């Protein structure tokens, strides 16, 4: 709805500039403009109209780069308004609205370009080995419940996964006690030979407040960025605690690409018939977690001690991912609905629920 309102305002504002053109070329008597307008002035009013109307149609069509037309149109429009201030001063309000929308769209585009560059770098820095099949022999050294999980998931007899793209629908809460969920969609990319991921999300916090975020683990380093309107940093965290936390996240999320369980940087220890401890070591950072399975070999939950927050304020808390539903996608049975919880002193904080919408393996290019 807000997009339609903005489109209408932009269209109306563009049309107003035709009045200056009409008066400059004496095509009609325009009583709304008291000051005289020359033909050159009328031509400039027409140019402003063309820039603004172009930005409007490109905005409606969701075409990247519409903001360049908007920036040019607003600047030219404001110069004209200043020259005819008594007649056109209220147009400044519309120029300001358009300028704010264009700036935030430009900022979001820059953010998306930054994330896409990181995704490309991640894929380019990870060698793609020749296709290899995961066999029963490859998993003999693993604890029995992990072997059962790999068999149940359908990984045995299939090509070993070296990269992943998945789309998620997510529901988030930003603090304990929050009642309403924030709904969003996210894309996530993984590589396996050199473990890495990039997760990007866009969510509407309020009608006029869009928030974009990126969580990254690459070259053994983690970082998280969350920006309001693509401009204002709400979170910009990167330190050793974030490094370990993102490593643990990667470890937990191999449930979506099970053949990663045989990667040389993951060491498994048997606990009992339905659980095993995994320890991941990469680039000098280590993190562990316990995988729990049911009697059929399906993943049930992952638990670990993970830093909540960053810097000096970060504290170790129990972090748990629990599977709620399974589905076969592209030949693998994986958990598709999950609940993520921080175990706090005051009680469980279920801050994230997610659903896998689509997943693709061993893609030649990023999505």
VONU-8512 format. One record per residue (C-alpha): x, y, z; residue number from 1. Coordinates in Angstrom, 2 decimals, padded with zeros to 5 digits, m for minus. Last residue first. Example, Ala and Ser with C-alpha at 12.3 -4.5 7.8 and 13.67 -1.06 7.14 Angstrom:
2
+---------+---------+---------+-----+
|      px |      py |      pz | seq |
+---------+---------+---------+-----+
|  013.67 | m001.06 |  007.14 |   2 |
|  012.30 | m004.50 |  007.80 |   1 |
+---------+---------+---------+-----+
% end
This chain:
367
+---------+---------+---------+-----+
|      px |      py |      pz | seq |
+---------+---------+---------+-----+
|  021.48 | m017.23 | m007.35 | 367 |
|  025.18 | m018.03 | m007.16 | 366 |
|  026.76 | m019.84 | m010.09 | 365 |
|  027.69 | m023.43 | m010.93 | 364 |
|  025.29 | m024.82 | m008.35 | 363 |
|  026.31 | m027.84 | m006.29 | 362 |
|  023.10 | m028.04 | m004.27 | 361 |
|  019.78 | m026.22 | m004.35 | 360 |
|  017.33 | m025.46 | m001.55 | 359 |
|  013.83 | m024.03 | m001.48 | 358 |
|  011.29 | m022.76 |  001.06 | 357 |
|  013.12 | m023.81 |  004.23 | 356 |
|  011.08 | m022.65 |  007.22 | 355 |
|  012.34 | m020.62 |  010.13 | 354 |
|  011.55 | m019.76 |  013.72 | 353 |
|  013.77 | m017.34 |  015.60 | 352 |
|  013.92 | m015.67 |  019.02 | 351 |
|  012.54 | m018.43 |  021.24 | 350 |
|  013.89 | m017.04 |  024.51 | 349 |
|  013.64 | m019.81 |  027.09 | 348 |
|  013.45 | m018.72 |  030.72 | 347 |
|  014.64 | m016.01 |  033.10 | 346 |
|  018.11 | m017.53 |  033.32 | 345 |
|  018.29 | m017.75 |  029.54 | 344 |
|  018.27 | m020.75 |  027.19 | 343 |
|  018.45 | m019.10 |  023.76 | 342 |
|  016.12 | m020.80 |  021.31 | 341 |
|  015.95 | m021.54 |  017.57 | 340 |
|  012.90 | m023.37 |  016.18 | 339 |
|  013.08 | m025.26 |  012.91 | 338 |
|  010.89 | m026.16 |  009.95 | 337 |
|  012.48 | m027.76 |  006.89 | 336 |
|  014.60 | m030.51 |  008.48 | 335 |
|  016.18 | m032.45 |  005.63 | 334 |
|  015.41 | m035.52 |  003.53 | 333 |
|  017.65 | m035.23 |  000.51 | 332 |
|  016.79 | m036.00 | m003.12 | 331 |
|  016.20 | m032.47 | m004.32 | 330 |
|  013.96 | m031.69 | m001.35 | 329 |
|  012.52 | m034.39 |  000.91 | 328 |
|  010.67 | m032.89 |  003.86 | 327 |
|  011.05 | m032.81 |  007.62 | 326 |
|  009.19 | m030.97 |  010.40 | 325 |
|  009.75 | m029.34 |  013.82 | 324 |
|  013.53 | m029.59 |  014.16 | 323 |
|  015.07 | m027.99 |  017.25 | 322 |
|  018.01 | m025.59 |  017.33 | 321 |
|  019.41 | m024.82 |  020.78 | 320 |
|  021.77 | m022.23 |  022.22 | 319 |
|  022.96 | m022.46 |  025.83 | 318 |
|  024.43 | m019.15 |  026.89 | 317 |
|  027.97 | m017.82 |  027.04 | 316 |
|  028.08 | m014.08 |  027.61 | 315 |
|  028.91 | m011.17 |  025.31 | 314 |
|  029.07 | m007.79 |  027.06 | 313 |
|  032.84 | m007.46 |  026.58 | 312 |
|  032.50 | m007.65 |  022.81 | 311 |
|  029.66 | m009.46 |  021.10 | 310 |
|  026.16 | m010.74 |  021.79 | 309 |
|  025.16 | m014.20 |  022.98 | 308 |
|  028.25 | m016.39 |  022.94 | 307 |
|  027.42 | m020.04 |  022.29 | 306 |
|  027.22 | m023.12 |  024.52 | 305 |
|  025.84 | m025.84 |  022.28 | 304 |
|  022.73 | m027.84 |  021.41 | 303 |
|  021.52 | m029.28 |  018.11 | 302 |
|  018.11 | m030.94 |  017.79 | 301 |
|  016.13 | m033.84 |  016.32 | 300 |
|  017.95 | m034.94 |  013.17 | 299 |
|  016.37 | m038.08 |  011.77 | 298 |
|  018.11 | m041.41 |  012.38 | 297 |
|  014.90 | m043.38 |  012.88 | 296 |
|  015.36 | m043.60 |  016.66 | 295 |
|  015.55 | m039.82 |  016.97 | 294 |
|  018.69 | m037.75 |  016.62 | 293 |
|  020.62 | m035.29 |  018.81 | 292 |
|  023.66 | m033.41 |  017.54 | 291 |
|  025.89 | m031.95 |  020.26 | 290 |
|  027.96 | m028.85 |  019.65 | 289 |
|  031.56 | m027.76 |  019.45 | 288 |
|  033.63 | m024.76 |  018.42 | 287 |
|  037.26 | m024.16 |  017.48 | 286 |
|  039.02 | m021.22 |  015.87 | 285 |
|  042.61 | m021.42 |  014.55 | 284 |
|  041.68 | m021.23 |  010.86 | 283 |
|  039.16 | m024.07 |  011.18 | 282 |
|  038.37 | m026.57 |  013.91 | 281 |
|  034.86 | m028.03 |  014.24 | 280 |
|  033.94 | m030.31 |  017.10 | 279 |
|  030.92 | m032.58 |  016.77 | 278 |
|  029.41 | m034.44 |  019.73 | 277 |
|  027.13 | m037.40 |  019.07 | 276 |
|  023.58 | m038.36 |  020.00 | 275 |
|  021.04 | m041.17 |  019.58 | 274 |
|  022.88 | m044.37 |  020.57 | 273 |
|  025.13 | m042.62 |  023.08 | 272 |
|  027.89 | m040.00 |  023.23 | 271 |
|  030.13 | m040.80 |  020.25 | 270 |
|  032.73 | m038.24 |  019.30 | 269 |
|  032.96 | m036.58 |  015.87 | 268 |
|  035.71 | m034.36 |  014.43 | 267 |
|  034.85 | m031.75 |  011.77 | 266 |
|  037.68 | m029.98 |  009.86 | 265 |
|  038.26 | m033.04 |  007.62 | 264 |
|  034.73 | m032.86 |  006.16 | 263 |
|  032.77 | m036.12 |  006.63 | 262 |
|  029.74 | m034.34 |  008.13 | 261 |
|  029.63 | m032.07 |  005.07 | 260 |
|  027.69 | m034.93 |  003.44 | 259 |
|  024.64 | m033.78 |  005.40 | 258 |
|  023.85 | m030.55 |  003.51 | 257 |
|  020.84 | m029.09 |  005.35 | 256 |
|  021.86 | m030.56 |  008.75 | 255 |
|  025.19 | m028.85 |  008.04 | 254 |
|  023.46 | m025.92 |  009.75 | 253 |
|  024.70 | m026.66 |  013.25 | 252 |
|  028.36 | m026.52 |  012.21 | 251 |
|  027.84 | m023.24 |  010.33 | 250 |
|  026.18 | m021.74 |  013.40 | 249 |
|  029.05 | m022.95 |  015.55 | 248 |
|  031.52 | m021.23 |  013.22 | 247 |
|  029.36 | m018.10 |  013.38 | 246 |
|  029.57 | m018.12 |  017.17 | 245 |
|  033.32 | m018.74 |  017.21 | 244 |
|  034.09 | m015.81 |  014.94 | 243 |
|  031.53 | m013.64 |  016.78 | 242 |
|  033.42 | m014.31 |  019.98 | 241 |
|  036.71 | m013.50 |  018.26 | 240 |
|  035.40 | m010.13 |  017.06 | 239 |
|  033.06 | m008.64 |  014.46 | 238 |
|  029.84 | m006.76 |  015.19 | 237 |
|  028.05 | m004.01 |  013.31 | 236 |
|  024.50 | m003.85 |  014.65 | 235 |
|  021.91 | m001.06 |  014.27 | 234 |
|  024.00 |  000.70 |  011.64 | 233 |
|  022.00 |  003.38 |  009.84 | 232 |
|  021.80 |  003.47 |  006.07 | 231 |
|  020.15 |  000.41 |  004.50 | 230 |
|  016.86 |  001.74 |  005.83 | 229 |
|  017.94 |  000.43 |  009.25 | 228 |
|  021.14 | m001.57 |  008.94 | 227 |
|  022.14 | m004.89 |  010.49 | 226 |
|  025.70 | m006.15 |  010.04 | 225 |
|  027.13 | m009.36 |  011.49 | 224 |
|  030.67 | m010.64 |  011.23 | 223 |
|  032.50 | m013.93 |  011.41 | 222 |
|  036.04 | m014.93 |  010.61 | 221 |
|  037.40 | m018.39 |  009.78 | 220 |
|  038.05 | m017.47 |  006.15 | 219 |
|  034.35 | m016.62 |  005.83 | 218 |
|  031.38 | m016.61 |  008.20 | 217 |
|  028.81 | m013.93 |  007.45 | 216 |
|  025.53 | m012.59 |  008.83 | 215 |
|  023.87 | m009.89 |  006.75 | 214 |
|  020.94 | m007.65 |  007.60 | 213 |
|  018.45 | m005.29 |  006.03 | 212 |
|  015.84 | m003.30 |  007.95 | 211 |
|  012.87 | m001.54 |  006.42 | 210 |
|  011.27 |  001.18 |  008.53 | 209 |
|  008.31 |  003.13 |  007.14 | 208 |
|  005.54 |  000.62 |  007.87 | 207 |
|  007.49 | m000.86 |  010.82 | 206 |
|  010.12 | m003.60 |  011.18 | 205 |
|  009.81 | m004.60 |  007.52 | 204 |
|  012.45 | m007.27 |  007.00 | 203 |
|  015.30 | m008.01 |  004.60 | 202 |
|  017.68 | m010.88 |  005.18 | 201 |
|  021.10 | m012.00 |  004.03 | 200 |
|  023.07 | m015.06 |  005.11 | 199 |
|  026.61 | m015.62 |  003.83 | 198 |
|  028.32 | m018.90 |  004.60 | 197 |
|  031.78 | m020.41 |  004.77 | 196 |
|  033.58 | m023.70 |  005.22 | 195 |
|  036.50 | m024.04 |  002.81 | 194 |
|  035.67 | m027.33 |  001.08 | 193 |
|  032.02 | m026.74 |  002.10 | 192 |
|  030.59 | m023.54 |  000.64 | 191 |
|  027.32 | m022.08 |  001.84 | 190 |
|  024.82 | m019.47 |  000.64 | 189 |
|  021.78 | m018.19 |  002.51 | 188 |
|  018.75 | m016.23 |  001.37 | 187 |
|  016.24 | m014.72 |  003.80 | 186 |
|  012.57 | m013.83 |  003.85 | 185 |
|  010.89 | m011.84 |  006.61 | 184 |
|  008.25 | m011.88 |  009.35 | 183 |
|  008.72 | m009.98 |  012.59 | 182 |
|  006.91 | m011.86 |  015.36 | 181 |
|  004.74 | m010.06 |  017.89 | 180 |
|  004.93 | m010.64 |  021.63 | 179 |
|  008.38 | m009.39 |  022.62 | 178 |
|  009.18 | m010.65 |  026.10 | 177 |
|  012.78 | m011.43 |  025.29 | 176 |
|  014.26 | m009.18 |  022.59 | 175 |
|  014.60 | m008.98 |  018.80 | 174 |
|  011.96 | m011.50 |  017.81 | 173 |
|  012.11 | m013.20 |  014.43 | 172 |
|  009.97 | m015.16 |  011.97 | 171 |
|  011.79 | m016.50 |  008.95 | 170 |
|  010.98 | m017.77 |  005.48 | 169 |
|  014.10 | m019.32 |  004.07 | 168 |
|  015.75 | m019.66 |  000.68 | 167 |
|  018.71 | m021.98 |  000.19 | 166 |
|  021.88 | m022.07 | m001.86 | 165 |
|  024.48 | m024.75 | m001.22 | 164 |
|  028.03 | m025.57 | m002.23 | 163 |
|  030.36 | m028.59 | m002.18 | 162 |
|  027.87 | m031.42 | m001.66 | 161 |
|  029.17 | m034.96 | m002.09 | 160 |
|  027.33 | m036.60 | m004.98 | 159 |
|  024.79 | m039.19 | m003.92 | 158 |
|  025.17 | m042.84 | m002.91 | 157 |
|  024.72 | m042.12 |  000.77 | 156 |
|  023.20 | m038.68 |  001.37 | 155 |
|  019.60 | m039.93 |  001.56 | 154 |
|  018.87 | m038.25 |  004.89 | 153 |
|  018.23 | m041.61 |  006.57 | 152 |
|  021.66 | m042.92 |  005.56 | 151 |
|  023.46 | m039.81 |  006.76 | 150 |
|  021.46 | m039.83 |  010.00 | 149 |
|  022.18 | m043.52 |  010.61 | 148 |
|  025.91 | m042.90 |  010.17 | 147 |
|  025.68 | m039.99 |  012.63 | 146 |
|  023.86 | m042.24 |  015.12 | 145 |
|  026.61 | m044.88 |  014.73 | 144 |
|  029.54 | m042.57 |  015.42 | 143 |
|  031.66 | m041.87 |  012.32 | 142 |
|  034.63 | m043.97 |  011.14 | 141 |
|  032.51 | m046.03 |  008.74 | 140 |
|  031.28 | m042.91 |  006.93 | 139 |
|  033.36 | m042.92 |  003.73 | 138 |
|  032.95 | m046.71 |  003.35 | 137 |
|  029.20 | m046.32 |  003.07 | 136 |
|  029.79 | m044.10 |  000.07 | 135 |
|  029.51 | m040.39 | m000.65 | 134 |
|  030.00 | m039.96 | m004.40 | 133 |
|  032.63 | m037.64 | m005.81 | 132 |
|  032.35 | m034.94 | m008.47 | 131 |
|  035.70 | m033.31 | m009.07 | 130 |
|  036.65 | m030.65 | m006.58 | 129 |
|  035.30 | m027.10 | m006.65 | 128 |
|  037.89 | m024.82 | m005.12 | 127 |
|  036.56 | m022.23 | m002.67 | 126 |
|  037.89 | m018.71 | m003.14 | 125 |
|  035.58 | m017.99 | m006.07 | 124 |
|  032.48 | m019.07 | m004.17 | 123 |
|  033.23 | m016.89 | m001.14 | 122 |
|  034.30 | m013.96 | m003.28 | 121 |
|  031.02 | m014.12 | m005.22 | 120 |
|  029.04 | m014.18 | m001.98 | 119 |
|  031.01 | m011.24 | m000.61 | 118 |
|  030.39 | m009.26 | m003.81 | 117 |
|  026.68 | m010.09 | m003.56 | 116 |
|  026.65 | m008.76 |  000.01 | 115 |
|  028.25 | m005.47 | m001.02 | 114 |
|  025.86 | m005.14 | m003.97 | 113 |
|  022.91 | m005.71 | m001.63 | 112 |
|  024.17 | m002.98 |  000.72 | 111 |
|  024.70 | m000.57 | m002.18 | 110 |
|  021.15 | m001.29 | m003.39 | 109 |
|  019.78 | m000.71 |  000.11 | 108 |
|  021.57 |  002.65 |  000.26 | 107 |
|  020.19 |  003.68 | m003.15 | 106 |
|  016.67 |  002.74 | m002.07 | 105 |
|  017.13 |  004.70 |  001.18 | 104 |
|  018.38 |  007.76 | m000.73 | 103 |
|  015.55 |  007.55 | m003.27 | 102 |
|  012.85 |  007.35 | m000.58 | 101 |
|  014.36 |  010.33 |  001.27 | 100 |
|  014.66 |  012.36 | m001.94 |  99 |
|  011.07 |  011.60 | m002.97 |  98 |
|  009.78 |  012.82 |  000.39 |  97 |
|  011.96 |  015.94 |  000.27 |  96 |
|  010.86 |  016.76 | m003.27 |  95 |
|  007.24 |  016.38 | m002.19 |  94 |
|  007.77 |  018.87 |  000.62 |  93 |
|  009.65 |  021.24 | m001.69 |  92 |
|  006.61 |  021.31 | m003.97 |  91 |
|  004.96 |  023.47 | m001.33 |  90 |
|  007.19 |  026.37 | m002.44 |  89 |
|  005.71 |  026.53 | m005.96 |  88 |
|  004.06 |  029.89 | m006.50 |  87 |
|  005.81 |  032.05 | m003.91 |  86 |
|  009.11 |  030.23 | m004.47 |  85 |
|  009.32 |  030.54 | m008.25 |  84 |
|  013.13 |  030.53 | m008.54 |  83 |
|  013.40 |  028.31 | m005.46 |  82 |
|  010.91 |  025.92 | m007.05 |  81 |
|  012.94 |  025.75 | m010.26 |  80 |
|  016.12 |  024.87 | m008.35 |  79 |
|  014.11 |  022.33 | m006.35 |  78 |
|  012.85 |  020.66 | m009.50 |  77 |
|  016.35 |  020.37 | m010.95 |  76 |
|  017.64 |  018.74 | m007.78 |  75 |
|  014.57 |  016.51 | m007.47 |  74 |
|  014.76 |  015.38 | m011.08 |  73 |
|  018.46 |  014.52 | m010.91 |  72 |
|  018.06 |  012.55 | m007.67 |  71 |
|  014.91 |  010.82 | m008.95 |  70 |
|  016.51 |  009.84 | m012.25 |  69 |
|  019.44 |  008.37 | m010.32 |  68 |
|  016.96 |  006.75 | m007.91 |  67 |
|  015.47 |  004.60 | m010.64 |  66 |
|  018.77 |  002.72 | m010.74 |  65 |
|  017.32 | m000.70 | m010.08 |  64 |
|  013.93 | m001.20 | m011.74 |  63 |
|  011.08 | m001.95 | m009.35 |  62 |
|  008.54 | m001.34 | m012.14 |  61 |
|  006.71 |  001.26 | m010.03 |  60 |
|  010.06 |  002.92 | m009.26 |  59 |
|  011.01 |  002.87 | m012.95 |  58 |
|  007.67 |  004.48 | m013.81 |  57 |
|  008.15 |  007.18 | m011.15 |  56 |
|  011.82 |  007.82 | m011.96 |  55 |
|  010.85 |  008.41 | m015.57 |  54 |
|  008.08 |  010.80 | m014.50 |  53 |
|  010.57 |  012.74 | m012.39 |  52 |
|  013.23 |  013.02 | m015.09 |  51 |
|  010.72 |  013.90 | m017.80 |  50 |
|  008.99 |  016.49 | m015.62 |  49 |
|  012.30 |  018.14 | m014.70 |  48 |
|  013.13 |  018.33 | m018.40 |  47 |
|  009.74 |  019.90 | m019.07 |  46 |
|  010.35 |  022.56 | m016.40 |  45 |
|  013.74 |  023.23 | m018.02 |  44 |
|  012.04 |  023.68 | m021.42 |  43 |
|  009.55 |  026.10 | m019.87 |  42 |
|  012.42 |  028.12 | m018.43 |  41 |
|  013.99 |  028.33 | m021.88 |  40 |
|  010.61 |  029.35 | m023.26 |  39 |
|  010.38 |  032.03 | m020.60 |  38 |
|  008.21 |  031.82 | m017.46 |  37 |
|  006.56 |  034.89 | m015.92 |  36 |
|  005.73 |  034.82 | m012.22 |  35 |
|  002.14 |  034.26 | m011.07 |  34 |
|  002.01 |  030.51 | m011.68 |  33 |
| m001.40 |  029.18 | m010.58 |  32 |
| m003.06 |  031.32 | m013.26 |  31 |
| m001.77 |  029.08 | m016.04 |  30 |
| m003.18 |  030.50 | m019.30 |  29 |
| m002.58 |  027.92 | m021.99 |  28 |
|  000.02 |  026.92 | m024.59 |  27 |
|  002.09 |  030.01 | m023.82 |  26 |
|  005.39 |  028.10 | m024.34 |  25 |
|  006.64 |  029.04 | m020.88 |  24 |
|  003.16 |  028.64 | m019.40 |  23 |
|  002.74 |  025.09 | m020.69 |  22 |
|  006.26 |  024.11 | m019.63 |  21 |
|  005.79 |  025.54 | m016.13 |  20 |
|  002.48 |  023.70 | m015.79 |  19 |
|  004.14 |  020.46 | m016.92 |  18 |
|  006.05 |  020.48 | m013.65 |  17 |
|  002.84 |  019.65 | m011.80 |  16 |
|  002.72 |  016.30 | m013.64 |  15 |
|  005.92 |  015.10 | m011.95 |  14 |
|  004.57 |  015.85 | m008.48 |  13 |
|  001.37 |  013.92 | m009.22 |  12 |
|  003.35 |  010.90 | m010.45 |  11 |
|  005.67 |  010.97 | m007.43 |  10 |
|  002.74 |  011.29 | m005.03 |   9 |
|  000.91 |  008.40 | m006.70 |   8 |
|  003.97 |  006.18 | m006.64 |   7 |
|  004.48 |  006.96 | m002.96 |   6 |
|  000.89 |  005.96 | m002.20 |   5 |
|  001.22 |  002.77 | m004.25 |   4 |
|  004.44 |  001.83 | m002.46 |   3 |
|  002.78 |  002.43 |  000.92 |   2 |
|  000.00 |  000.00 |  000.00 |   1 |
+---------+---------+---------+-----+
% end
